Amino acid sequence: MAESQGRTLSDAYRELTEELAEQQRKVMAHDQWLSEQVNAAFEKLNAGNSEFIPHEDAKTQMEARKMKIRNKTGK
């Protein structure tokens, strides 16, 4: 199939390898960001600077955010 598209099999493998490597870099970057966010949250908690929101209040706030996004996107 690669040859029918004017590429050698080696070219196709190289492209696939590059795509997979880029996907892996994105996953690793996201994992790093998520770890930093979790660590920052625990540091805030340990320092006594956390604000706890009751579940019902959090649900209400989240629903308002979702509605705002839906209104912007027209969905």
Biopython code that builds the backbone (N, CA, C, O; Angstrom):
import numpy as np
from Bio.PDB.StructureBuilder import StructureBuilder

atoms = [
    (1, "MET", "N", (0.825, -1.192, 0.000)),
    (1, "MET", "CA", (0.000, 0.000, 0.000)),
    (1, "MET", "C", (0.868, 1.254, 0.000)),
    (1, "MET", "O", (0.574, 2.210, -0.718)),
    (2, "ALA", "N", (1.940, 1.259, 0.802)),
    (2, "ALA", "CA", (2.817, 2.432, 0.847)),
    (2, "ALA", "C", (3.407, 2.703, -0.525)),
    (2, "ALA", "O", (3.507, 3.853, -0.954)),
    (3, "GLU", "N", (3.799, 1.632, -1.211)),
    (3, "GLU", "CA", (4.404, 1.800, -2.522)),
    (3, "GLU", "C", (3.411, 2.360, -3.525)),
    (3, "GLU", "O", (3.801, 3.101, -4.428)),
    (4, "SER", "N", (2.136, 2.021, -3.386)),
    (4, "SER", "CA", (1.127, 2.554, -4.304)),
    (4, "SER", "C", (0.903, 4.043, -4.085)),
    (4, "SER", "O", (0.328, 4.716, -4.940)),
    (5, "GLN", "N", (1.348, 4.560, -2.954)),
    (5, "GLN", "CA", (1.233, 5.988, -2.646)),
    (5, "GLN", "C", (2.537, 6.721, -2.914)),
    (5, "GLN", "O", (2.695, 7.880, -2.533)),
    (6, "GLY", "N", (3.472, 6.040, -3.572)),
    (6, "GLY", "CA", (4.737, 6.677, -3.909)),
    (6, "GLY", "C", (5.726, 6.726, -2.757)),
    (6, "GLY", "O", (6.660, 7.527, -2.777)),
    (7, "ARG", "N", (5.535, 5.886, -1.762)),
    (7, "ARG", "CA", (6.450, 5.833, -0.617)),
    (7, "ARG", "C", (6.988, 4.427, -0.490)),
    (7, "ARG", "O", (6.336, 3.456, -0.875)),
    (8, "THR", "N", (8.172, 4.333, 0.050)),
    (8, "THR", "CA", (8.707, 3.002, 0.333)),
    (8, "THR", "C", (8.147, 2.530, 1.663)),
    (8, "THR", "O", (7.605, 3.314, 2.441)),
    (9, "LEU", "N", (8.285, 1.264, 1.904)),
    (9, "LEU", "CA", (7.839, 0.707, 3.179)),
    (9, "LEU", "C", (8.624, 1.335, 4.325)),
    (9, "LEU", "O", (8.073, 1.583, 5.398)),
    (10, "SER", "N", (9.905, 1.590, 4.098)),
    (10, "SER", "CA", (10.734, 2.245, 5.118)),
    (10, "SER", "C", (10.209, 3.638, 5.438)),
    (10, "SER", "O", (10.177, 4.042, 6.600)),
    (11, "ASP", "N", (9.795, 4.375, 4.398)),
    (11, "ASP", "CA", (9.229, 5.711, 4.619)),
    (11, "ASP", "C", (7.962, 5.625, 5.466)),
    (11, "ASP", "O", (7.763, 6.417, 6.388)),
    (12, "ALA", "N", (7.112, 4.656, 5.143)),
    (12, "ALA", "CA", (5.863, 4.496, 5.887)),
    (12, "ALA", "C", (6.143, 4.154, 7.345)),
    (12, "ALA", "O", (5.503, 4.701, 8.243)),
    (13, "TYR", "N", (7.086, 3.259, 7.587)),
    (13, "TYR", "CA", (7.443, 2.907, 8.965)),
    (13, "TYR", "C", (8.022, 4.108, 9.711)),
    (13, "TYR", "O", (7.712, 4.328, 10.881)),
    (14, "ARG", "N", (8.858, 4.874, 9.032)),
    (14, "ARG", "CA", (9.457, 6.047, 9.670)),
    (14, "ARG", "C", (8.375, 7.063, 10.053)),
    (14, "ARG", "O", (8.397, 7.622, 11.150)),
    (15, "GLU", "N", (7.427, 7.296, 9.132)),
    (15, "GLU", "CA", (6.333, 8.229, 9.430)),
    (15, "GLU", "C", (5.501, 7.736, 10.610)),
    (15, "GLU", "O", (5.146, 8.513, 11.497)),
    (16, "LEU", "N", (5.195, 6.454, 10.614)),
    (16, "LEU", "CA", (4.415, 5.889, 11.720)),
    (16, "LEU", "C", (5.169, 6.025, 13.035)),
    (16, "LEU", "O", (4.583, 6.384, 14.056)),
    (17, "THR", "N", (6.453, 5.742, 13.014)),
    (17, "THR", "CA", (7.275, 5.858, 14.220)),
    (17, "THR", "C", (7.304, 7.293, 14.721)),
    (17, "THR", "O", (7.217, 7.533, 15.925)),
    (18, "GLU", "N", (7.425, 8.251, 13.802)),
    (18, "GLU", "CA", (7.432, 9.664, 14.196)),
    (18, "GLU", "C", (6.092, 10.076, 14.790)),
    (18, "GLU", "O", (6.049, 10.816, 15.773)),
    (19, "GLU", "N", (4.992, 9.600, 14.196)),
    (19, "GLU", "CA", (3.661, 9.910, 14.724)),
    (19, "GLU", "C", (3.482, 9.328, 16.128)),
    (19, "GLU", "O", (2.974, 9.999, 17.027)),
    (20, "LEU", "N", (3.901, 8.086, 16.303)),
    (20, "LEU", "CA", (3.782, 7.455, 17.622)),
    (20, "LEU", "C", (4.632, 8.173, 18.664)),
    (20, "LEU", "O", (4.208, 8.340, 19.808)),
    (21, "ALA", "N", (5.829, 8.598, 18.270)),
    (21, "ALA", "CA", (6.701, 9.326, 19.196)),
    (21, "ALA", "C", (6.067, 10.656, 19.591)),
    (21, "ALA", "O", (6.140, 11.051, 20.755)),
    (22, "GLU", "N", (5.450, 11.347, 18.643)),
    (22, "GLU", "CA", (4.799, 12.624, 18.946)),
    (22, "GLU", "C", (3.612, 12.410, 19.886)),
    (22, "GLU", "O", (3.412, 13.183, 20.823)),
    (23, "GLN", "N", (2.832, 11.369, 19.637)),
    (23, "GLN", "CA", (1.715, 11.059, 20.534)),
    (23, "GLN", "C", (2.223, 10.774, 21.942)),
    (23, "GLN", "O", (1.628, 11.222, 22.923)),
    (24, "GLN", "N", (3.310, 10.038, 22.043)),
    (24, "GLN", "CA", (3.877, 9.715, 23.350)),
    (24, "GLN", "C", (4.368, 10.970, 24.053)),
    (24, "GLN", "O", (4.192, 11.109, 25.263)),
    (25, "ARG", "N", (4.984, 11.889, 23.308)),
    (25, "ARG", "CA", (5.433, 13.155, 23.912)),
    (25, "ARG", "C", (4.248, 13.936, 24.474)),
    (25, "ARG", "O", (4.336, 14.519, 25.554)),
    (26, "LYS", "N", (3.144, 13.943, 23.735)),
    (26, "LYS", "CA", (1.953, 14.652, 24.211)),
    (26, "LYS", "C", (1.404, 14.010, 25.482)),
    (26, "LYS", "O", (1.022, 14.710, 26.421)),
    (27, "VAL", "N", (1.366, 12.687, 25.510)),
    (27, "VAL", "CA", (0.877, 11.975, 26.700)),
    (27, "VAL", "C", (1.770, 12.280, 27.896)),
    (27, "VAL", "O", (1.281, 12.551, 28.993)),
    (28, "MET", "N", (3.081, 12.234, 27.678)),
    (28, "MET", "CA", (4.014, 12.488, 28.775)),
    (28, "MET", "C", (3.904, 13.929, 29.265)),
    (28, "MET", "O", (3.984, 14.178, 30.468)),
    (29, "ALA", "N", (3.723, 14.876, 28.357)),
    (29, "ALA", "CA", (3.576, 16.275, 28.759)),
    (29, "ALA", "C", (2.302, 16.456, 29.581)),
    (29, "ALA", "O", (2.302, 17.181, 30.576)),
    (30, "HIS", "N", (1.224, 15.804, 29.170)),
    (30, "HIS", "CA", (-0.025, 15.907, 29.924)),
    (30, "HIS", "C", (0.122, 15.262, 31.296)),
    (30, "HIS", "O", (-0.344, 15.811, 32.295)),
    (31, "ASP", "N", (0.763, 14.108, 31.348)),
    (31, "ASP", "CA", (0.989, 13.443, 32.638)),
    (31, "ASP", "C", (1.801, 14.334, 33.576)),
    (31, "ASP", "O", (1.508, 14.416, 34.769)),
    (32, "GLN", "N", (2.814, 14.995, 33.038)),
    (32, "GLN", "CA", (3.638, 15.903, 33.843)),
    (32, "GLN", "C", (2.791, 17.059, 34.373)),
    (32, "GLN", "O", (2.871, 17.406, 35.551)),
    (33, "TRP", "N", (1.980, 17.654, 33.495)),
    (33, "TRP", "CA", (1.112, 18.764, 33.896)),
    (33, "TRP", "C", (0.147, 18.303, 34.991)),
    (33, "TRP", "O", (-0.046, 18.999, 35.987)),
    (34, "LEU", "N", (-0.453, 17.132, 34.802)),
    (34, "LEU", "CA", (-1.409, 16.622, 35.782)),
    (34, "LEU", "C", (-0.736, 16.379, 37.129)),
    (34, "LEU", "O", (-1.301, 16.707, 38.172)),
    (35, "SER", "N", (0.455, 15.812, 37.113)),
    (35, "SER", "CA", (1.198, 15.591, 38.358)),
    (35, "SER", "C", (1.476, 16.907, 39.073)),
    (35, "SER", "O", (1.358, 16.995, 40.295)),
    (36, "GLU", "N", (1.844, 17.924, 38.309)),
    (36, "GLU", "CA", (2.102, 19.239, 38.904)),
    (36, "GLU", "C", (0.839, 19.809, 39.534)),
    (36, "GLU", "O", (0.898, 20.398, 40.613)),
    (37, "GLN", "N", (-0.301, 19.642, 38.871)),
    (37, "GLN", "CA", (-1.563, 20.150, 39.406)),
    (37, "GLN", "C", (-1.942, 19.436, 40.701)),
    (37, "GLN", "O", (-2.372, 20.068, 41.666)),
    (38, "VAL", "N", (-1.778, 18.116, 40.713)),
    (38, "VAL", "CA", (-2.100, 17.332, 41.914)),
    (38, "VAL", "C", (-1.174, 17.720, 43.059)),
    (38, "VAL", "O", (-1.627, 17.912, 44.188)),
    (39, "ASN", "N", (0.117, 17.837, 42.774)),
    (39, "ASN", "CA", (1.069, 18.229, 43.819)),
    (39, "ASN", "C", (0.758, 19.618, 44.363)),
    (39, "ASN", "O", (0.845, 19.847, 45.570)),
    (40, "ALA", "N", (0.396, 20.542, 43.484)),
    (40, "ALA", "CA", (0.051, 21.895, 43.932)),
    (40, "ALA", "C", (-1.187, 21.863, 44.823)),
    (40, "ALA", "O", (-1.261, 22.593, 45.811)),
    (41, "ALA", "N", (-2.153, 21.021, 44.479)),
    (41, "ALA", "CA", (-3.366, 20.912, 45.293)),
    (41, "ALA", "C", (-3.040, 20.366, 46.680)),
    (41, "ALA", "O", (-3.568, 20.859, 47.677)),
    (42, "PHE", "N", (-2.179, 19.357, 46.753)),
    (42, "PHE", "CA", (-1.807, 18.807, 48.056)),
    (42, "PHE", "C", (-0.984, 19.801, 48.870)),
    (42, "PHE", "O", (-1.131, 19.875, 50.090)),
    (43, "GLU", "N", (-0.125, 20.561, 48.208)),
    (43, "GLU", "CA", (0.637, 21.593, 48.919)),
    (43, "GLU", "C", (-0.309, 22.634, 49.512)),
    (43, "GLU", "O", (-0.128, 23.075, 50.647)),
    (44, "LYS", "N", (-1.304, 23.015, 48.745)),
    (44, "LYS", "CA", (-2.294, 23.981, 49.225)),
    (44, "LYS", "C", (-3.070, 23.396, 50.410)),
    (44, "LYS", "O", (-3.316, 24.087, 51.398)),
    (45, "LEU", "N", (-3.448, 22.132, 50.302)),
    (45, "LEU", "CA", (-4.162, 21.461, 51.385)),
    (45, "LEU", "C", (-3.304, 21.400, 52.642)),
    (45, "LEU", "O", (-3.771, 21.724, 53.734)),
    (46, "ASN", "N", (-2.052, 20.986, 52.488)),
    (46, "ASN", "CA", (-1.151, 20.868, 53.637)),
    (46, "ASN", "C", (-0.851, 22.214, 54.284)),
    (46, "ASN", "O", (-0.586, 22.276, 55.484)),
    (47, "ALA", "N", (-0.889, 23.282, 53.509)),
    (47, "ALA", "CA", (-0.630, 24.618, 54.045)),
    (47, "ALA", "C", (-1.878, 25.220, 54.694)),
    (47, "ALA", "O", (-1.823, 26.306, 55.270)),
    (48, "GLY", "N", (-2.998, 24.508, 54.596)),
    (48, "GLY", "CA", (-4.238, 25.012, 55.187)),
    (48, "GLY", "C", (-4.913, 26.081, 54.352)),
    (48, "GLY", "O", (-5.724, 26.850, 54.866)),
    (49, "ASN", "N", (-4.589, 26.137, 53.074)),
    (49, "ASN", "CA", (-5.152, 27.168, 52.198)),
    (49, "ASN", "C", (-6.234, 26.638, 51.267)),
    (49, "ASN", "O", (-6.549, 27.268, 50.257)),
    (50, "SER", "N", (-6.797, 25.499, 51.596)),
    (50, "SER", "CA", (-7.817, 24.901, 50.738)),
    (50, "SER", "C", (-9.195, 25.427, 51.098)),
    (50, "SER", "O", (-9.485, 25.739, 52.253)),
    (51, "GLU", "N", (-10.025, 25.515, 50.088)),
    (51, "GLU", "CA", (-11.413, 25.910, 50.304)),
    (51, "GLU", "C", (-12.282, 24.720, 49.920)),
    (51, "GLU", "O", (-12.251, 24.265, 48.777)),
    (52, "PHE", "N", (-13.049, 24.222, 50.865)),
    (52, "PHE", "CA", (-13.905, 23.088, 50.595)),
    (52, "PHE", "C", (-15.293, 23.587, 50.234)),
    (52, "PHE", "O", (-15.866, 24.436, 50.918)),
    (53, "ILE", "N", (-15.819, 23.046, 49.151)),
    (53, "ILE", "CA", (-17.130, 23.447, 48.646)),
    (53, "ILE", "C", (-18.066, 22.251, 48.794)),
    (53, "ILE", "O", (-17.731, 21.149, 48.360)),
    (54, "PRO", "N", (-19.232, 22.457, 49.400)),
    (54, "PRO", "CA", (-20.192, 21.355, 49.517)),
    (54, "PRO", "C", (-20.549, 20.791, 48.134)),
    (54, "PRO", "O", (-20.551, 21.512, 47.136)),
    (55, "HIS", "N", (-20.844, 19.513, 48.098)),
    (55, "HIS", "CA", (-21.106, 18.817, 46.842)),
    (55, "HIS", "C", (-22.190, 19.504, 46.010)),
    (55, "HIS", "O", (-22.010, 19.718, 44.811)),
    (56, "GLU", "N", (-23.291, 19.842, 46.630)),
    (56, "GLU", "CA", (-24.392, 20.474, 45.889)),
    (56, "GLU", "C", (-23.964, 21.812, 45.293)),
    (56, "GLU", "O", (-24.341, 22.139, 44.168)),
    (57, "ASP", "N", (-23.180, 22.587, 46.039)),
    (57, "ASP", "CA", (-22.677, 23.860, 45.513)),
    (57, "ASP", "C", (-21.748, 23.624, 44.320)),
    (57, "ASP", "O", (-21.800, 24.349, 43.327)),
    (58, "ALA", "N", (-20.905, 22.609, 44.431)),
    (58, "ALA", "CA", (-19.985, 22.292, 43.335)),
    (58, "ALA", "C", (-20.760, 21.870, 42.089)),
    (58, "ALA", "O", (-20.418, 22.268, 40.976)),
    (59, "LYS", "N", (-21.806, 21.062, 42.278)),
    (59, "LYS", "CA", (-22.629, 20.648, 41.139)),
    (59, "LYS", "C", (-23.287, 21.847, 40.479)),
    (59, "LYS", "O", (-23.339, 21.932, 39.252)),
    (60, "THR", "N", (-23.790, 22.774, 41.284)),
    (60, "THR", "CA", (-24.437, 23.973, 40.752)),
    (60, "THR", "C", (-23.443, 24.828, 39.979)),
    (60, "THR", "O", (-23.747, 25.310, 38.887)),
    (61, "GLN", "N", (-22.258, 25.015, 40.546)),
    (61, "GLN", "CA", (-21.231, 25.810, 39.863)),
    (61, "GLN", "C", (-20.811, 25.156, 38.546)),
    (61, "GLN", "O", (-20.630, 25.841, 37.539)),
    (62, "MET", "N", (-20.658, 23.844, 38.557)),
    (62, "MET", "CA", (-20.241, 23.139, 37.350)),
    (62, "MET", "C", (-21.320, 23.215, 36.272)),
    (62, "MET", "O", (-21.010, 23.390, 35.093)),
    (63, "GLU", "N", (-22.560, 23.085, 36.665)),
    (63, "GLU", "CA", (-23.649, 23.185, 35.693)),
    (63, "GLU", "C", (-23.694, 24.579, 35.069)),
    (63, "GLU", "O", (-23.951, 24.714, 33.873)),
    (64, "ALA", "N", (-23.444, 25.610, 35.869)),
    (64, "ALA", "CA", (-23.406, 26.975, 35.335)),
    (64, "ALA", "C", (-22.266, 27.129, 34.327)),
    (64, "ALA", "O", (-22.433, 27.772, 33.291)),
    (65, "ARG", "N", (-21.122, 26.544, 34.629)),
    (65, "ARG", "CA", (-19.986, 26.600, 33.689)),
    (65, "ARG", "C", (-20.321, 25.889, 32.387)),
    (65, "ARG", "O", (-20.020, 26.387, 31.302)),
    (66, "LYS", "N", (-20.945, 24.723, 32.502)),
    (66, "LYS", "CA", (-21.318, 23.967, 31.305)),
    (66, "LYS", "C", (-22.304, 24.756, 30.447)),
    (66, "LYS", "O", (-22.175, 24.794, 29.223)),
    (67, "MET", "N", (-23.279, 25.381, 31.084)),
    (67, "MET", "CA", (-24.264, 26.170, 30.342)),
    (67, "MET", "C", (-23.590, 27.333, 29.621)),
    (67, "MET", "O", (-23.935, 27.645, 28.481)),
    (68, "LYS", "N", (-22.639, 27.967, 30.278)),
    (68, "LYS", "CA", (-21.916, 29.082, 29.668)),
    (68, "LYS", "C", (-21.167, 28.612, 28.422)),
    (68, "LYS", "O", (-21.164, 29.289, 27.394)),
    (69, "ILE", "N", (-20.535, 27.450, 28.528)),
    (69, "ILE", "CA", (-19.808, 26.896, 27.380)),
    (69, "ILE", "C", (-20.777, 26.530, 26.263)),
    (69, "ILE", "O", (-20.527, 26.827, 25.095)),
    (70, "ARG", "N", (-21.875, 25.891, 26.622)),
    (70, "ARG", "CA", (-22.871, 25.513, 25.607)),
    (70, "ARG", "C", (-23.414, 26.741, 24.891)),
    (70, "ARG", "O", (-23.612, 26.716, 23.676)),
    (71, "ASN", "N", (-23.653, 27.809, 25.631)),
    (71, "ASN", "CA", (-24.187, 29.029, 25.022)),
    (71, "ASN", "C", (-23.194, 29.656, 24.060)),
    (71, "ASN", "O", (-23.591, 30.238, 23.050)),
    (72, "LYS", "N", (-21.890, 29.542, 24.366)),
    (72, "LYS", "CA", (-20.859, 30.090, 23.480)),
    (72, "LYS", "C", (-20.732, 29.276, 22.202)),
    (72, "LYS", "O", (-20.513, 29.829, 21.124)),
    (73, "THR", "N", (-20.871, 27.952, 22.327)),
    (73, "THR", "CA", (-20.668, 27.086, 21.169)),
    (73, "THR", "C", (-21.953, 26.817, 20.409)),
    (73, "THR", "O", (-21.921, 26.260, 19.311)),
    (74, "GLY", "N", (-23.069, 27.202, 20.973)),
    (74, "GLY", "CA", (-24.343, 27.006, 20.306)),
    (74, "GLY", "C", (-24.851, 25.579, 20.341)),
    (74, "GLY", "O", (-25.709, 25.211, 19.538)),
    (75, "LYS", "N", (-24.344, 24.776, 21.246)),
    (75, "LYS", "CA", (-24.782, 23.373, 21.349)),
    (75, "LYS", "C", (-25.896, 23.228, 22.345)),
    (75, "LYS", "O", (-26.390, 22.122, 22.563)),
]
sb = StructureBuilder()
sb.init_structure("model")
sb.init_model(0)
sb.init_chain("A")
sb.init_seg("    ")
for serial, (resi, resn, name, xyz) in enumerate(atoms, 1):
    if name == "N":
        sb.init_residue(resn, " ", resi, " ")
    sb.init_atom(name, np.array(xyz, "f"), 0.0, 1.0, " ", f" {name:<3s}", serial, name[0])
structure = sb.get_structure()
